[in-house]
Amino acid sequence: MTHPITKLAAIALTGTAVAASTAVAQVKLPRTVTMTAYDTGTSGFNIAVAVGKMFKDKYGTDARVLPAGNDVARLQPLRLNRASISAMGVGVYFAQEGVFEFAAREWGPQPIQITLSSIDCNGLSLAVAADTGVKSYADLKGKRIGFVVGSPALNQNALAVLAFANLTAKDVKIVEFAGNNAMWKGIINNDTDAVFGSTISGPAKELQTSPRGIIWPAMPFTDKTAWERVRKVGPYFTEHKASCGAGSEFSKEKPIEIGTYPYPIFSVYGSQSEDEVYALTKAMIDGYDGYKDNAPGASGLAVQAQAKNWAVPTHKGAVKAMKEAGAWSDDQDKHNNALLKRQETLIAAWNDFMKGSPSADPAKFTEEWMSARKAALAKAGMIDTF
């Protein structure tokens, strides 16, 4: 059984091909490239469209972007070889790990790998209402933290930031909301004190202009122990100097030390050929000037700005392209090989688990899988975040 793809609209990108340069001649893209992304109008979708237009203008390749509302719908065309690349969010990590929506019989851990991803001027962290008097995340002890029902990834992000201050869910008061927008309305209406989000989101700007105000406590890079705790809960977080966002903390001259993770993350399957992924990645590197200014966040795809030693392995085709661009190191090779080994361990554990007699009840099935997953990772000496 596979999940149906709902409301997928094909967006044909048009443009005029330019004369081939030496760099163009080295890249052999297919006549058509199909990508998946978040819903129409999101920054991930807009960036994918900008990249697709560059494919057409520079290489003469037609691009289609299929918008989809969740991680499962974004990955399904890629899984079925109906798309070449997907502009994912942090769900790519959950797919690799086989958790949350991927802890279902139809999925399990996926051999998903990455190419280029974007880290821009914004940060991703807990926004705190300024009228709480909170100055650091340690001050959130006993305060109300917003959670979203049915959004385990979002809630995991909040817990990761709390971990910076050595706090857990037991140290705060969890207030649940029906959705992300409802959660942000909740902090404006004084129903909660801190919520997770992007520093440049619309709701963050609304909070800034509300009577409560907004602050983003710093997460100093010098506190190595605190950052280790963050990555035990959210291994996909990386240190980042944020220079844009809702709040007085942000300026290009004095950026704030905070957390973030890449978005969008252009993802492929490990089974895709090295040549195919190399061509796609090299085209994005060589064609950077053709899309970097055409969508907010697109400039974060610069090859030299890529997150180092991240939580999901880079495809060997992308590694080849990044090595050629001088943006890969021996240290990254070692880290990448360890991540590939983790994927192999998780997939082997899933295959063994499925050979047994897992429960037909979806909830019990997930519970049994998570137990088997935990045991397999422990046996391999690997960290289990969940």
Residue pairs with C-beta under 8 A, 6 or more apart in sequence:
1 105
1 106
2 76
2 80
2 106
3 72
3 73
3 76
3 106
5 66
5 68
5 73
5 76
5 77
6 68
6 69
6 73
7 67
7 68
7 69
8 36
8 66
8 67
8 68
8 73
8 77
9 40
9 66
9 67
10 64
10 65
10 66
11 40
11 49
11 52
11 64
11 65
11 66
11 67
12 62
12 64
13 49
13 52
13 53
13 55
13 56
13 62
13 63
13 64
13 65
14 56
15 53
15 56
15 57
16 56
16 57
17 56
17 57
17 58
17 59
17 60
18 57
18 58
23 286
24 58
24 59
24 286
26 282
26 286
27 59
27 279
27 282
27 283
27 286
28 275
28 279
29 55
29 59
29 61
29 279
29 280
29 283
30 61
30 84
31 61
31 62
32 61
32 62
32 63
32 64
33 52
33 55
33 61
33 62
33 63
33 64
33 84
33 85
33 280
34 63
34 64
34 66
34 77
34 82
34 83
34 84
35 48
35 51
35 52
35 63
35 64
35 65
35 66
35 83
35 84
35 85
35 86
35 87
36 65
36 66
36 67
36 68
36 73
36 74
36 75
36 77
36 78
36 83
36 85
36 86
36 87
37 44
37 45
37 47
37 48
37 65
37 66
37 67
37 68
37 74
37 86
37 87
37 264
38 44
38 45
38 67
38 68
38 69
38 74
38 87
38 89
38 264
39 45
39 67
39 68
39 69
40 67
43 263
43 264
43 295
43 296
43 297
44 87
44 88
44 89
44 263
44 264
45 65
45 67
45 87
46 295
46 296
46 297
46 298
47 87
47 118
47 264
47 291
47 295
47 297
47 298
47 301
48 65
48 87
48 264
49 65
49 295
50 291
50 294
50 295
50 298
51 63
51 266
51 284
51 287
51 291
51 298
51 301
52 63
52 64
52 65
53 63
53 290
53 291
53 294
54 283
54 284
54 287
54 290
54 291
54 294
55 61
55 62
55 63
55 283
55 287
56 62
56 63
57 290
58 283
58 286
58 287
58 290
59 283
59 287
66 77
66 83
68 74
68 76
70 91
70 101
71 88
71 89
71 91
71 92
71 94
71 95
71 101
71 102
72 101
72 102
72 107
74 86
74 87
74 88
74 91
75 86
75 88
75 91
75 95
75 110
75 112
75 267
77 83
77 86
78 84
78 85
78 86
78 267
78 268
78 269
79 110
79 269
84 268
84 272
84 276
84 280
85 115
85 266
85 267
85 268
85 280
86 266
86 267
86 268
87 264
87 265
87 266
87 267
88 95
88 264
88 265
88 266
88 267
89 263
89 264
89 265
90 153
90 157
90 236
90 261
90 263
90 265
91 101
91 153
92 112
92 114
92 265
92 267
92 312
93 235
93 236
93 311
93 312
94 100
94 101
94 102
94 153
95 102
95 107
95 109
95 110
95 112
96 109
96 110
96 111
96 112
96 311
96 312
96 342
96 343
96 346
97 109
97 346
97 385
97 386
98 107
98 108
98 109
98 110
98 346
98 350
98 369
98 373
99 370
99 373
99 386
100 152
100 153
101 107
102 108
102 109
102 110
103 366
103 369
103 370
104 362
104 365
104 366
105 358
105 362
105 365
108 347
108 350
108 354
108 369
109 343
109 346
109 347
109 349
109 350
109 373
110 269
111 269
111 270
111 271
111 343
111 347
112 267
112 268
112 269
112 270
112 312
113 267
113 268
113 269
113 270
113 312
113 313
113 314
113 315
113 318
114 265
114 266
114 267
114 268
114 310
114 312
114 313
114 314
114 315
114 318
115 266
115 267
115 268
115 277
115 280
115 281
115 284
115 314
115 315
115 317
115 318
115 321
116 266
116 281
116 284
116 285
116 301
116 303
116 306
116 318
117 262
117 263
117 264
117 265
117 266
117 300
117 301
117 306
117 307
117 310
118 262
118 263
118 264
118 265
118 297
118 298
118 299
118 300
118 301
119 238
119 240
119 260
119 262
119 300
119 305
119 306
119 307
120 244
120 296
120 297
120 299
120 300
121 200
121 242
121 243
121 244
121 252
121 255
122 198
122 199
122 200
122 242
122 244
122 245
122 260
123 198
123 199
123 216
123 240
123 242
123 245
123 256
123 258
123 259
123 260
124 157
124 196
124 197
124 198
124 199
124 237
124 258
124 259
124 260
124 261
125 161
125 196
125 199
125 216
125 217
125 219
125 258
125 259
125 260
126 137
126 140
126 145
126 158
126 161
126 162
126 194
126 195
126 196
126 216
126 217
127 187
127 194
127 195
127 196
127 197
127 199
127 204
127 207
127 214
127 215
127 216
127 246
128 134
128 140
128 193
128 194
128 214
128 215
128 216
128 217
129 187
129 190
129 193
129 194
129 207
129 212
129 213
129 214
129 215
130 212
130 213
130 214
130 215
131 211
131 212
131 213
132 139
132 143
132 193
132 194
133 139
134 140
134 143
134 193
134 194
134 215
134 217
135 215
135 217
136 165
136 217
136 218
137 161
137 162
137 164
137 165
137 167
137 217
137 219
138 165
138 166
138 167
139 217
140 162
140 165
140 167
140 171
140 172
140 193
140 194
141 165
141 167
141 171
141 172
142 171
142 172
142 173
143 172
143 173
143 193
143 194
144 172
144 173
144 174
144 175
144 191
144 192
144 193
144 194
145 158
145 162
145 169
145 172
145 173
145 174
145 175
145 192
145 193
145 194
145 195
146 158
146 175
146 177
146 183
146 184
146 186
146 187
146 192
146 194
146 195
146 196
147 154
147 155
147 158
147 174
147 175
147 176
147 177
147 183
148 154
148 155
148 176
148 177
148 178
148 179
148 180
148 182
148 183
149 176
149 177
149 178
151 179
151 180
154 180
154 196
155 196
156 233
156 234
157 196
157 234
158 194
158 195
158 196
159 168
159 169
159 233
159 234
160 230
160 231
160 233
160 234
160 237
160 259
161 196
161 219
161 230
161 259
162 168
162 169
162 171
162 172
163 226
163 229
163 230
163 232
163 233
163 234
164 219
164 223
164 226
164 227
164 229
164 230
164 259
165 226
166 226
166 229
175 186
175 191
175 192
177 183
177 186
177 192
180 197
180 203
181 203
183 192
183 195
184 195
184 197
184 201
184 203
184 204
184 206
184 207
185 203
186 192
186 195
187 193
187 194
187 195
187 207
187 212
188 206
188 207
188 210
188 212
190 212
197 203
197 204
198 204
198 245
199 216
199 242
199 244
199 245
199 246
199 247
199 250
199 258
200 244
200 245
200 246
201 246
204 214
204 245
204 246
204 247
205 246
207 213
207 214
207 246
208 214
208 246
208 247
214 246
214 247
215 247
215 249
216 242
216 245
216 247
216 249
216 256
216 258
218 249
218 256
218 257
218 258
219 226
219 227
219 230
219 239
219 257
219 258
219 259
220 226
220 257
221 227
221 239
221 257
227 239
230 237
230 259
231 237
232 383
232 385
233 385
234 261
234 385
235 311
235 383
235 385
236 261
236 310
236 311
236 312
237 259
237 260
237 261
238 259
238 260
238 261
238 262
238 307
238 310
239 257
239 259
240 257
240 258
240 259
240 260
241 255
241 256
241 257
241 258
242 250
242 255
242 256
242 258
242 260
243 250
243 251
243 252
243 255
243 256
244 250
244 252
249 256
250 256
261 307
262 300
262 307
262 310
263 297
264 297
265 312
266 280
266 284
266 301
267 312
268 277
268 280
268 315
268 317
268 318
270 313
270 315
270 340
270 343
272 315
272 317
273 317
274 315
274 316
274 317
274 320
275 317
276 317
277 315
277 316
277 317
277 318
278 317
278 318
278 320
278 321
279 317
280 317
281 315
281 317
281 318
281 321
281 322
282 321
282 324
284 301
285 303
285 321
285 322
285 325
288 301
288 302
288 303
291 298
291 301
292 298
292 299
292 301
292 302
293 299
303 322
303 325
303 327
304 325
304 327
306 322
306 327
308 329
308 331
308 332
309 331
309 332
309 335
311 339
312 339
313 336
313 339
313 340
313 343
314 322
314 332
314 336
319 328
319 333
319 336
322 328
342 380
342 382
345 376
345 377
345 380
345 382
346 373
346 376
346 377
348 376
349 372
349 373
349 375
349 376
349 377
350 369
350 373
352 372
352 376
353 368
353 369
353 372
353 373
358 365
358 368
358 369
359 365
359 368
370 386
373 384
374 384
377 383
377 384
378 384
